[in-house]
Amino acid sequence: MKDQDMVLSIIVNAIQFALQQARKDSGGPGDVIPPEERVDLARAILAALSEQGFEVTRAPSEPR
């Protein structure tokens, strides 16, 4: 998986987590944003970061 795809996946998962927390806290309805819109939102976030000069690169793994 390319680094950008991995970051996109992380952002989508973060959006999903935030939606789940908001739903649990408010007792509101299910998914407020459909999955495809979450991906679009994540792509917009990546584009905004890129415009500000951020690049998605994988850092070397540190031994645990």
The 8 nearest C-alpha neighbors of each residue, nearest first, counted from 0:
[[1, 4, 2, 5, 3, 6, 8, 7],
 [0, 2, 4, 3, 5, 6, 57, 56],
 [1, 3, 5, 4, 56, 57, 55, 6],
 [4, 2, 6, 5, 1, 55, 7, 56],
 [5, 3, 7, 1, 2, 6, 8, 0],
 [4, 6, 2, 8, 3, 7, 9, 1],
 [5, 7, 9, 3, 8, 4, 10, 2],
 [8, 6, 4, 10, 5, 9, 41, 3],
 [7, 9, 5, 11, 6, 10, 12, 4],
 [8, 10, 6, 12, 7, 11, 13, 5],
 [9, 11, 13, 7, 12, 8, 41, 6],
 [12, 10, 8, 14, 13, 9, 41, 38],
 [13, 11, 15, 9, 10, 14, 16, 8],
 [12, 14, 10, 16, 15, 11, 17, 9],
 [13, 15, 11, 17, 12, 16, 18, 10],
 [16, 14, 12, 18, 13, 17, 19, 11],
 [15, 17, 13, 19, 18, 14, 12, 20],
 [18, 16, 20, 14, 19, 15, 13, 21],
 [17, 19, 21, 15, 16, 20, 22, 14],
 [20, 18, 16, 22, 17, 21, 23, 15],
 [21, 19, 23, 17, 22, 18, 24, 16],
 [22, 20, 18, 24, 23, 19, 25, 17],
 [21, 23, 27, 19, 25, 20, 26, 24],
 [22, 24, 20, 26, 21, 25, 19, 27],
 [25, 23, 21, 22, 26, 20, 27, 19],
 [26, 24, 27, 22, 23, 21, 20, 28],
 [25, 27, 23, 22, 24, 28, 21, 29],
 [28, 26, 22, 25, 29, 23, 21, 24],
 [27, 29, 22, 30, 26, 31, 25, 23],
 [30, 28, 31, 27, 22, 19, 18, 32],
 [31, 29, 32, 33, 28, 18, 19, 22],
 [30, 32, 29, 33, 28, 18, 22, 27],
 [31, 33, 30, 36, 37, 34, 18, 35],
 [32, 34, 36, 35, 37, 30, 31, 38],
 [35, 33, 37, 36, 38, 32, 15, 11],
 [36, 34, 38, 37, 33, 39, 32, 40],
 [35, 37, 39, 38, 33, 34, 40, 32],
 [36, 38, 40, 34, 35, 39, 11, 41],
 [39, 37, 41, 35, 36, 40, 11, 42],
 [40, 38, 36, 42, 37, 41, 43, 35],
 [39, 41, 37, 43, 38, 42, 36, 44],
 [40, 42, 38, 44, 43, 39, 10, 11],
 [43, 41, 45, 39, 44, 40, 46, 38],
 [44, 42, 46, 40, 41, 45, 47, 39],
 [43, 45, 41, 47, 42, 46, 48, 40],
 [46, 44, 42, 48, 43, 47, 49, 41],
 [47, 45, 49, 43, 44, 48, 42, 50],
 [48, 46, 44, 50, 49, 45, 43, 51],
 [49, 47, 45, 51, 53, 46, 50, 44],
 [48, 50, 53, 46, 52, 51, 47, 45],
 [51, 49, 47, 52, 48, 46, 53, 45],
 [52, 50, 48, 49, 53, 47, 46, 54],
 [51, 53, 49, 50, 54, 48, 47, 46],
 [54, 52, 49, 48, 51, 55, 50, 45],
 [55, 53, 49, 56, 52, 48, 3, 45],
 [54, 56, 3, 2, 53, 57, 6, 49],
 [57, 55, 2, 54, 58, 3, 1, 6],
 [56, 58, 2, 59, 55, 60, 3, 1],
 [57, 59, 60, 56, 61, 55, 2, 54],
 [60, 58, 61, 57, 56, 62, 2, 63],
 [61, 59, 58, 62, 57, 63, 56, 2],
 [60, 62, 63, 59, 58, 57, 56, 2],
 [61, 63, 60, 59, 58, 57, 56, 2],
 [62, 61, 60, 59, 58, 57, 56, 5]]
